[in-house]
């Protein structure tokens, strides 16, 4: 295990040390549509309280909170897929467009719900508006803007056939540095033939990696000029702030994503308790702080050595009191120099046990081993049931879903990487079409590459 060189004023930590890109600001691509406001952004706004906790008042936002938990609200800019690579229909299932198919580190599935009470932006058909997409972190890429066709039924799950691509822009300008509520902006002329309730879907496709981001914005074409309804409870006494004296809660699970030969994107779950003003990334061997952020739960580490194992710790801090939390750790290995980031190479082992008697139920377990020479980051396993079996979502130790005969198991937030030679195991319950009949699944693949 390589030790990380100590922090230096020039940021470069020795010839083979870590570099945190532009600390203390975040330095990785994350963001969401803020005009017209996306579901995750407006629900985050709706849920703000005076003490740093989340308490959504809008019924749809409250339901999303109940389904997806706090992480999707504290990390509203992190609705992503590390392996999206610009893929749309055929990759992201109908009904799961708003969370990009649910392959990211956070659970945004609650934002797919078909409801008529989401926060909504009121617009005028045929008019031109400045669209704004939060750049919690900056990276080059393309923004594709879709709007639902006239005649779309808002009471049905959003499908790709419902969407029309109306605008695409590459590397638009932004309002300043990354972080906080800065944003990319560009003009979009909306179709003149739309009326009533519609959905605008924005797909951010990075050009420097396969990472993609997804935003669904509920709008009404009713002659409005950008007004937003469905936010807040219109009253109530503000809660006393928890700062400055409350101790900071520990950060959530730490993940290393988009690992290359010389860099890694490290992100973690936002602390869900206490007063947190920022985070520190440390070298556990020396205790030295190698990067700090002013609240963003992510940082890019650069100028790493190829083919080297690194461990970093992350802690929360309260700058008012000077208190810090316990640390959370992650270990990752950079790729060998000149080696492209692997898509897969794997072995898969499947087993299932019937519940017996006349029951069609079964319990299945899948173990996938990374047989490549480099880590597989942001893993997702797919396979198909030839006998019409169905699975009970979401399973355990992975987020399991099914579309037709195809089953997808996406990595959980706490285990996004599979080291060379290592395995992950996940399971689920299911049902066969006939008791005692359970044809074996076929076509196992890891991140799109067939397993042996």
Secondary structure, 3 states (H helix, E strand, C coil): CCCCCCCCCCCCCCCCCCEECCCECCCCCECCEEECECHHHHHHHHCECCCCCECCCCHHHHHHHHHHCCHHHHCCCCCEECCCCCCCCCCCCCCCHHHCCCCCCCCCHHHHCCCCCCCEEEECCCCEEEEEEECCECCCEEEEEEEECCCCCCCCCCCHHHEEEEEEEECCCECCCCCCCCEEEEEEECCCCCCEEEEEEEEEEECCCCCEEEEEEEEEECCCCCEEECCCCCCCCCCCCCCCCCCCCCCCCEEEECCCCCCEEEEECCCCCCCCCEEEEECCCCCCEEEEECCCCEEEEECCCCCCEEEEEEEEEECCCCEECCCEEEEEECCCCCCCCCCCCEEEEEEEEECCCCCCEEEEEEEEEECCCCCEECCEEEEECCCCCEECCCCECCEEEEECCEEEEECCCCCCEECCCCEEEEEEEEECCECCECCCCEEEEECCEECC
